[in-house]
Amino acid sequence: MYKHFLVPVDGTTLSTEVAKQAVKLAQQIGAKITFLYATPDFSATSDGALLIAMAPDEFSKRASGDTTAILASMSDLAKAGSVSFDTACDISDHPYAAIIKNAKKLGCDLIFMASHHDGGLRGLISGSQTEKVVRHSTIPVLVTTVTQAN
């Protein structure tokens, strides 16, 4: 049975719902969760390059973005569910690669992700980050769906 999930999060309602599903499964099987936020490389943008040169402290604040708040929210979910957890952040403009790299580095045996397509396999074929993880990962990937009210 799986003992350590990597759950990528991005602060959206969808990722929060997936995190809730991961916490529920982790409760049932006694697994640990690591929540991962892959933040874009702000320094690679023209605004970021200028800001790092002109105001390094402001650059640091902007580069971290909402990372702290997003991971704190995930921590609250895990604590409420009495699930063992950790958090991680990686700077990457290719989230799927950061997800796979961190899952391997952290010794995760399952990547728990969402598919938010309308149904069928059509959404998985659209080039989503989930599809890229499924295609490139050697670690099992559990793809779950989340029903969102319109």
Sequence and secondary structure as in RCSB ss.txt:
>XXXX:A:sequence
MYKHFLVPVDGTTLSTEVAKQAVKLAQQIGAKITFLYATPDFSATSDGALLIAMAPDEFSKRASGDTTAILASMS
DLAKAGSVSFDTACDISDHPYAAIIKNAKKLGCDLIFMASHHDGGLRGLISGSQTEKVVRHSTIPVLVTTVTQAN
>XXXX:A:secstr
   EEEEE  SSHHHHHHHHHHHHHHHHHT EEEEEEEE  GGGSHHHHHHHHH HHHHHHHHHTTHHHHHHHHH
HHHHHTT  EEEEEEE S HHHHHHHHHHHTT SEEEEEE  SSSSGGGGS  HHHHHHHH SS EEEEE     
